[in-house]
Structure formats: structure tokens, C-alpha cells
Amino acid sequence: MSHDYKQLTINDKMKILVNDLVENELPLRDALREFEKLYILTASKKYNGHKTRMAKALGIHRNTLHNLCKSLELK
């Protein structure tokens, strides 16, 4: 990651990503699904797969996280 990218705000980083997705004509549903997958996988790494802690950090119920993982076909 370049030094300049690290200095960007989250909003600016998201704008870059969204521009790329729109430019490549990725449907919104697919973009949201990929974001959810990556977000959950990143949280899983941070919390070593501990779903109760992951759910709390993500602001959702543990059962909701379980169902979301199932619908996204995650382990």
C-alpha cells in the first residue's frame, strides 16, 4: 500500500473502490455481497473466528451473524 493511500480518509478510500466497481459495472447486489464477505472474513481474523465477539463488534446478534455467514457461504 502506498504512503499516499494510507493518508486518505475512509470515505476517500471507499470512493475509490466504489468508482472502480461502478466503472466495471458490478451490480449493487454483487458489490454489497462481496463487501459483506470481506468485512466478515476480516472480523473473523481479528477475533480468531469467535462469533460472539465478532457479532458484538459488528453490532449484530450472533444468530444474525450465523445466518449471514450461511447465506454468504462462509465457514
C-alpha positions, 0 to 999 in steps of 0.5 A, spaced: 500 500 500 502 506 498 504 512 503 499 516 499 493 511 500 494 510 507 493 518 508 486 518 505 480 518 509 475 512 509 470 515 505 476 517 500 478 510 500 471 507 499 470 512 493 475 509 490 473 502 490 466 504 489 468 508 482 472 502 480 466 497 481 461 502 478 466 503 472 466 495 471 459 495 472 458 490 478 451 490 480 449 493 487 447 486 489 454 483 487 458 489 490 454 489 497 455 481 497 462 481 496 463 487 501 459 483 506 464 477 505 470 481 506 468 485 512 466 478 515 472 474 513 476 480 516 472 480 523 473 473 523 481 474 523 481 479 528 477 475 533 480 468 531 473 466 528 469 467 535 462 469 533 460 472 539 465 477 539 465 478 532 457 479 532 458 484 538 463 488 534 459 488 528 453 490 532 449 484 530 446 478 534 450 472 533 444 468 530 444 474 525 451 473 524 450 465 523 445 466 518 449 471 514 455 467 514 450 461 511 447 465 506 454 468 504 457 461 504 462 462 509 465 457 514 
